[in-house]
Amino acid sequence: MIRVGIIGATGYTGEEAIEILLRHRQAKLTALTALPEECGQIQDIFPRLRGRIAMAVEPLDLPAFAASVDVALGCLPHKVSMGFVPKLLDAGVKVVDFSADYRLRDVALYEKHYTQHTDRANLAQAAFGLPELFRKNVVGKKLVANPGCYPTCAALGLAPLLKEGLVRLDRIVVNAVTGVSGAGRKASLPYHLPEMNENLFAYAAGGTHRHSPEINQICSDVAGKPVNVLFQPHVGAFDRGILSSIYAEPTGDLSTAKLADLYRDFYHNEPFVRVLAAPPKLKAVQRTNFCDLHPLVSADGRHVIVFSALDNLIKGASGQAVQNLNIISNITETEGLL
């Protein structure tokens, strides 16, 4: 039985990780931590857990935490996580980190979008944990950087095209809409109900979102050459999920039938990617670890369009983290997720 602890258990991703681990047959939750002001009984913090788990969320005592777990899920904000990860690794704990602190290999790029990086040694050793594309890199690792929700949605939609060189690498646009939970659990005026209800708006306009370099890094790795994606996020008046509409220019003649075959072949062994015959709907992926895809060629043949949908809190965060936990623990990858 793998002992698992969650650091930052009182956020939405912590809540989802608890839900998944409660049905995991080979992992046991042994520690939940948060800031002192956020501590208490987990069933009081998240009432839907009442009668299902009797655990207290406690302030992080790192030596005690490390002694009680084999794997830590780090549900901490960017900039904060790298202050704890080195100590956990030194104590022999494997870490699946939810923040951006170990995702970007280019330190200068990370520091441009986030802050000064203080753990370059472990950054060099971290595996980027998008299993469908980089599973072999995750096996045997002690530190896994769990990808962002937007990059996961975009990269899974683009990967077959990039791998086969079927689209121009400088003419890709990802237009994505996420639910309000993507902003986290803390109160924020733009996402207050009277502001958000019946509303939809773009943010980080013009390709300035900090997930842009992560999307480009993944896509470049898959393509084997530099890729530059224009990524434009939006937020809509719903709780959870991401729907990405991806546009690219083909390098040759393509048909929708050929694309469907390509995507089915590319993902035929992937239990969490479903290739559909019609554009996906968010309700079909909410509260699941699935990513639903639908590729097609536009009526005039000049554009490839791929629709990609997933739950930002599960396949975009906690579900994918459990996939990575399973891989580094030599557990069946689907355990707890199907």
LOZA-414273 format. One line per field, with one value per residue (C-alpha): residue in three letters; chain; z, x, y. Coordinates in pm, 1 decimal, m for minus. Example, Ala and Ser with C-alpha at 12.3 -4.5 7.8 and 13.67 -1.06 7.14 Angstrom:
LOZA-414273
res ALA:SER
chain A:A
c3 780.0:714.0
c1 1230.0:1367.0
c2 m450.0:m106.0
//
This chain:
LOZA-414273
res MET:ILE:ARG:VAL:GLY:ILE:ILE:GLY:ALA:THR:GLY:TYR:THR:GLY:GLU:GLU:ALA:ILE:GLU:ILE:LEU:LEU:ARG:HIS:ARG:GLN:ALA:LYS:LEU:THR:ALA:LEU:THR:ALA:LEU:PRO:GLU:GLU:CYS:GLY:GLN:ILE:GLN:ASP:ILE:PHE:PRO:ARG:LEU:ARG:GLY:ARG:ILE:ALA:MET:ALA:VAL:GLU:PRO:LEU:ASP:LEU:PRO:ALA:PHE:ALA:ALA:SER:VAL:ASP:VAL:ALA:LEU:GLY:CYS:LEU:PRO:HIS:LYS:VAL:SER:MET:GLY:PHE:VAL:PRO:LYS:LEU:LEU:ASP:ALA:GLY:VAL:LYS:VAL:VAL:ASP:PHE:SER:ALA:ASP:TYR:ARG:LEU:ARG:ASP:VAL:ALA:LEU:TYR:GLU:LYS:HIS:TYR:THR:GLN:HIS:THR:ASP:ARG:ALA:ASN:LEU:ALA:GLN:ALA:ALA:PHE:GLY:LEU:PRO:GLU:LEU:PHE:ARG:LYS:ASN:VAL:VAL:GLY:LYS:LYS:LEU:VAL:ALA:ASN:PRO:GLY:CYS:TYR:PRO:THR:CYS:ALA:ALA:LEU:GLY:LEU:ALA:PRO:LEU:LEU:LYS:GLU:GLY:LEU:VAL:ARG:LEU:ASP:ARG:ILE:VAL:VAL:ASN:ALA:VAL:THR:GLY:VAL:SER:GLY:ALA:GLY:ARG:LYS:ALA:SER:LEU:PRO:TYR:HIS:LEU:PRO:GLU:MET:ASN:GLU:ASN:LEU:PHE:ALA:TYR:ALA:ALA:GLY:GLY:THR:HIS:ARG:HIS:SER:PRO:GLU:ILE:ASN:GLN:ILE:CYS:SER:ASP:VAL:ALA:GLY:LYS:PRO:VAL:ASN:VAL:LEU:PHE:GLN:PRO:HIS:VAL:GLY:ALA:PHE:ASP:ARG:GLY:ILE:LEU:SER:SER:ILE:TYR:ALA:GLU:PRO:THR:GLY:ASP:LEU:SER:THR:ALA:LYS:LEU:ALA:ASP:LEU:TYR:ARG:ASP:PHE:TYR:HIS:ASN:GLU:PRO:PHE:VAL:ARG:VAL:LEU:ALA:ALA:PRO:PRO:LYS:LEU:LYS:ALA:VAL:GLN:ARG:THR:ASN:PHE:CYS:ASP:LEU:HIS:PRO:LEU:VAL:SER:ALA:ASP:GLY:ARG:HIS:VAL:ILE:VAL:PHE:SER:ALA:LEU:ASP:ASN:LEU:ILE:LYS:GLY:ALA:SER:GLY:GLN:ALA:VAL:GLN:ASN:LEU:ASN:ILE:ILE:SER:ASN:ILE:THR:GLU:THR:GLU:GLY:LEU:LEU
chain A:A:A:A:A:A:A:A:A:A:A:A:A:A:A:A:A:A:A:A:A:A:A:A:A:A:A:A:A:A:A:A:A:A:A:A:A:A:A:A:A:A:A:A:A:A:A:A:A:A:A:A:A:A:A:A:A:A:A:A:A:A:A:A:A:A:A:A:A:A:A:A:A:A:A:A:A:A:A:A:A:A:A:A:A:A:A:A:A:A:A:A:A:A:A:A:A:A:A:A:A:A:A:A:A:A:A:A:A:A:A:A:A:A:A:A:A:A:A:A:A:A:A:A:A:A:A:A:A:A:A:A:A:A:A:A:A:A:A:A:A:A:A:A:A:A:A:A:A:A:A:A:A:A:A:A:A:A:A:A:A:A:A:A:A:A:A:A:A:A:A:A:A:A:A:A:A:A:A:A:A:A:A:A:A:A:A:A:A:A:A:A:A:A:A:A:A:A:A:A:A:A:A:A:A:A:A:A:A:A:A:A:A:A:A:A:A:A:A:A:A:A:A:A:A:A:A:A:A:A:A:A:A:A:A:A:A:A:A:A:A:A:A:A:A:A:A:A:A:A:A:A:A:A:A:A:A:A:A:A:A:A:A:A:A:A:A:A:A:A:A:A:A:A:A:A:A:A:A:A:A:A:A:A:A:A:A:A:A:A:A:A:A:A:A:A:A:A:A:A:A:A:A:A:A:A:A:A:A:A:A:A:A:A:A:A:A:A:A:A:A:A:A:A:A:A:A:A:A:A:A:A:A:A:A:A:A:A
c3 0.0:m105.5:162.5:13.3:167.0:27.0:90.2:27.6:79.4:118.3:m240.8:m521.4:m650.6:m299.8:m268.2:m601.4:m512.0:m188.8:m380.8:m619.5:m349.2:m144.9:m420.6:m491.5:m390.0:m362.3:m201.9:143.3:250.8:555.6:582.7:488.2:541.0:479.4:618.2:990.1:928.3:682.8:907.9:1065.3:995.6:623.3:629.8:772.4:506.7:226.3:345.0:58.2:229.6:546.0:646.0:397.4:559.4:915.9:893.7:1019.3:800.2:998.9:960.7:777.3:1006.6:736.4:926.5:1056.3:714.1:538.0:784.1:718.6:335.7:35.9:m218.1:m171.0:m392.4:m382.0:m436.6:m371.3:m566.0:m810.0:m635.2:m305.6:m407.1:m476.4:m115.4:2.3:m277.8:m212.2:153.7:65.2:m190.3:56.2:303.4:48.7:m48.3:m411.5:m525.8:m786.5:m801.1:m922.4:m958.9:m1255.6:m1063.5:m1237.2:m1571.6:m1777.9:m1857.8:m1957.5:m1630.5:m1794.6:m1936.7:m1598.4:m1431.0:m1696.6:m1622.5:m1251.9:m1018.9:m944.1:m950.8:m634.9:m708.8:m1042.0:m942.9:m903.7:m1204.4:m1417.0:m1272.9:m1294.7:m1541.1:m1723.5:m1639.2:m1937.8:m1957.9:m2300.1:m2456.3:m2216.8:m2011.7:m2054.6:m1900.0:m1587.2:m1505.2:m1215.9:m1138.8:m789.9:m899.8:m1154.5:m1277.2:m1326.0:m1639.5:m1641.3:m1737.7:m2049.0:m2179.6:m2130.2:m2323.4:m2605.3:m2633.9:m2648.8:m2924.2:m3126.2:m3069.5:m3358.9:m3607.4:m3480.0:m3464.9:m3829.1:m3951.1:m4091.9:m3999.1:m4020.5:m3692.2:m3703.8:m3777.1:m3474.6:m3260.1:m2941.9:m2830.2:m2491.9:m2242.1:m1880.9:m1586.4:m1280.3:m1069.4:m1273.9:m1069.4:m745.9:m425.5:m278.8:m328.0:m617.9:m740.5:m1113.6:m1026.1:m767.4:m870.1:m963.7:m1181.4:m1339.2:m1382.5:m1750.1:m1839.9:m2063.1:m2115.2:m2245.3:m2027.5:m2072.9:m2419.4:m2712.0:m2606.4:m2272.5:m2049.4:m1851.0:m1984.6:m2334.4:m2291.0:m2145.0:m2445.3:m2679.4:m2490.7:m2511.2:m2875.3:m2968.6:m2793.4:m2985.2:m3320.5:m3274.5:m3378.9:m3249.2:m3239.7:m3168.7:m3060.7:m3012.6:m2699.1:m2597.9:m2279.5:m2173.6:m1862.0:m1867.6:m1616.7:m1531.4:m1255.1:m1424.3:m1753.3:m2050.2:m2412.1:m2656.3:m3023.2:m3203.2:m3551.5:m3778.6:m4146.9:m4314.5:m4499.8:m4759.2:m4855.5:m4561.9:m4502.8:m4189.5:m4235.4:m4252.2:m3938.1:m3749.8:m3838.6:m3736.1:m3396.8:m3325.6:m3410.7:m3210.1:m2893.8:m2936.2:m2622.8:m2411.9:m2170.5:m2091.9:m2444.3:m2642.4:m3012.5:m3101.1:m3422.9:m3322.2:m3116.0:m2743.2:m2471.8:m2132.3:m1938.0:m2083.3:m1927.7:m1604.2:m1293.7:m1512.8:m1614.3:m1983.7:m2259.5:m2551.6:m2898.8:m3237.0:m3535.7:m3872.7:m4186.7:m4265.4:m4554.2:m4777.2:m4690.3:m4573.0:m4199.7:m3955.4:m3651.6:m3335.5:m3043.5:m2710.4:m2379.7:m2027.7:m1662.5:m1548.3:m1190.7:m1280.8:m1612.2:m1590.8:m1235.1:m971.6:m1198.0:m1404.4:m1080.7:m973.4:m1315.8:m1244.5:m888.1:m1025.5:m1282.0:m1036.3:m787.0:m1040.9:m1005.8:m1292.1:m1438.6:m1435.9:m1066.6:m885.7:m1207.9:m1389.3
c1 0.0:144.3:117.1:14.6:10.0:m130.7:30.7:m224.7:m524.9:m787.0:m790.3:m1003.1:m724.3:m667.8:m1035.4:m1036.5:m719.8:m884.6:m1192.6:m978.7:m759.4:m1062.6:m1146.6:m783.1:m722.3:m342.9:m292.2:m379.3:m411.8:m192.3:m146.2:m331.5:m172.4:m250.2:m181.5:m266.3:m569.4:m710.0:m677.0:m954.3:m1149.0:m1151.6:m1521.6:m1599.7:m1391.8:m1550.1:m1894.4:m1935.7:m1666.0:m1875.7:m1902.8:m1633.2:m1309.6:m1223.5:m895.5:m768.9:m589.4:m287.0:m12.4:286.4:543.1:782.7:979.6:659.6:494.3:793.3:799.3:433.4:423.9:585.4:452.6:353.7:104.1:210.5:m102.6:87.4:99.8:374.0:680.6:587.1:630.8:1004.8:1061.9:935.9:1016.8:1395.5:1337.4:1084.6:1316.8:1605.8:1382.3:1321.7:967.8:861.1:677.4:412.2:412.1:105.5:277.5:470.0:797.4:935.3:756.0:968.5:1320.7:1429.4:1500.6:1502.5:1157.2:1028.2:1170.2:1015.4:665.0:692.4:980.8:1341.9:1399.5:1568.3:1589.9:1765.0:1925.2:1591.4:1446.0:1703.7:1592.8:1215.6:1000.3:721.6:418.7:187.7:165.0:2.0:301.0:592.4:514.4:861.1:1019.4:804.8:886.4:1130.0:1132.4:1122.7:992.0:716.0:597.8:223.6:125.7:m109.0:m472.1:m464.1:m138.8:m277.8:m592.7:m402.8:m116.5:m338.1:m535.9:m226.6:10.9:m91.9:m69.3:270.0:414.4:326.7:422.4:76.1:39.9:243.7:421.5:389.4:16.5:m144.4:m409.8:m557.7:m875.7:m982.8:m1262.8:m1237.9:m1472.5:m1443.1:m1271.8:m958.1:m911.8:m884.2:m1087.1:m997.0:m1244.1:m1172.1:m1391.0:m1395.3:m1528.5:m1784.5:m2128.8:m2282.7:m1977.5:m1946.8:m2305.0:m2412.5:m2070.0:m1780.6:m1455.2:m1102.1:m799.4:m420.7:m497.5:m262.0:m68.5:54.3:m78.3:195.6:85.4:194.0:560.1:451.9:228.7:513.4:758.8:532.3:446.3:810.8:910.2:646.2:726.5:1103.2:1141.5:1028.3:653.7:494.8:130.0:m93.2:m288.7:m591.8:m781.8:m1132.6:m1338.3:m1708.9:m1992.5:m1964.9:m1781.8:m1536.8:m1397.7:m1200.3:m1309.4:m1030.6:m1086.0:m756.1:m688.7:m395.4:m298.7:m228.1:96.8:m79.1:m411.7:m605.7:m954.3:m1161.5:m1168.3:m788.7:m759.3:m1005.1:m800.5:m479.0:m616.1:m767.0:m438.3:m231.1:m439.0:m558.5:m374.2:m460.6:m747.6:m812.4:m830.8:m1150.6:m1164.8:m1520.3:m1719.0:m1857.0:m1734.3:m1712.8:m1933.2:m1805.2:m2068.1:m1927.6:m1585.1:m1672.0:m1566.8:m1375.4:m1012.8:m1100.1:m991.4:m1236.0:m1109.3:m1266.7:m1044.2:m1173.8:m1082.7:m1273.6:m1519.0:m1275.8:m987.7:m767.4:m775.4:m748.9:m972.2:m945.5:m1185.7:m1043.8:m1230.6:m1134.7:m1206.0:m950.3:m951.6:m913.4:m741.5:m603.1:m475.0:m557.2:m651.8:m338.7:m139.4:m276.6:m183.9:171.2:158.7:55.9:337.2:615.4:471.9:447.2:69.5:m175.9:m212.5:m592.4:m620.3:m858.3:m951.9:m1195.8
c2 0.0:338.3:606.7:941.5:1286.8:1609.9:1946.4:2218.3:1993.0:2267.5:2391.8:2253.0:2029.7:1894.8:1812.7:1627.9:1437.4:1320.2:1204.8:998.8:848.9:740.7:491.7:396.8:34.3:57.7:397.6:524.6:887.1:931.2:1309.3:1627.0:1968.8:2333.7:2679.5:2702.9:2923.9:2668.2:2363.4:2157.8:1841.8:1775.8:1684.0:2026.2:2200.0:1995.3:1877.2:1630.9:1421.6:1372.6:1010.1:912.3:1026.1:1122.2:1308.7:1639.3:1889.0:1999.3:2259.5:2117.3:1961.6:1854.7:1584.3:1424.4:1451.9:1295.8:1006.8:927.8:923.7:758.5:1008.0:1371.1:1550.9:1913.1:2123.1:2444.8:2771.4:2856.9:3006.6:2836.9:2475.4:2485.8:2589.2:2247.3:2003.4:1979.7:1894.2:1625.7:1469.8:1475.9:1291.2:1016.1:1121.2:1109.7:1423.5:1497.3:1875.8:2067.4:2404.9:2543.2:2537.8:2228.5:2240.8:2477.3:2358.9:2708.6:2888.2:3230.8:3165.2:3053.4:3363.8:3586.4:3454.8:3367.0:3451.1:3364.7:2990.2:2861.9:2488.7:2448.0:2118.2:1941.6:2120.7:1941.7:1605.0:1654.3:1461.4:1643.6:1431.7:1423.2:1042.7:1013.4:1188.5:1138.6:827.8:674.1:982.8:950.9:587.6:562.9:936.0:1084.5:1425.6:1476.7:1815.2:1781.6:1979.6:2275.5:2228.0:2446.7:2291.1:1940.2:2023.0:2193.5:1944.5:1636.1:1803.9:1896.0:1604.0:1374.7:1662.8:1772.5:1420.8:1361.6:1709.3:1774.1:2142.2:2460.1:2517.4:2897.9:2909.4:2747.2:2915.6:2770.3:2943.0:2803.2:2862.0:2746.2:2739.2:2961.7:2693.1:2757.0:3074.8:2874.5:2867.9:3205.8:3488.6:3724.4:4007.8:3920.8:3573.7:3690.3:3558.7:3898.3:3970.1:3626.4:3510.9:3508.9:3641.4:3538.6:3723.2:3686.6:3746.4:3746.5:3878.8:3845.0:3535.7:3669.8:3389.1:3216.0:2877.9:2984.9:2882.3:2548.6:2481.5:2571.8:2350.5:2044.3:2102.7:2156.1:1834.7:1639.3:1802.2:1779.2:2142.7:2484.4:2545.7:2881.6:2865.9:3169.1:3082.6:3286.6:3188.6:3287.1:3223.1:3141.4:3121.4:2752.0:2567.9:2335.8:2216.6:2347.3:2349.7:2434.5:2512.5:2461.2:2600.6:2516.0:2529.2:2193.6:2133.4:1917.1:1766.0:1626.4:1495.2:1463.4:1085.7:1070.2:1281.7:1063.4:754.8:929.4:1032.6:692.1:522.6:771.2:728.7:369.9:251.1:554.9:484.4:851.3:994.9:950.4:1040.5:1136.6:1161.0:1503.0:1800.5:1722.0:1864.3:1970.7:1777.5:1455.4:1510.5:1690.2:1492.0:1243.7:1196.5:1185.5:1420.7:1415.2:1509.6:1572.4:1661.9:1778.5:1968.6:2288.0:2290.5:2481.4:2249.1:2535.4:2468.4:2183.0:2226.9:2018.9:2043.4:1927.2:1907.6:1800.3:1870.9:2127.1:1993.6:1626.4:1550.5:1903.1:1855.8:1591.8:1302.1:1342.2:1366.3:1028.8:888.9:1004.0:871.5:533.6:530.9:616.2:365.0:79.5:69.8:19.4:366.6:366.9:273.9:509.7:686.8:459.6
//
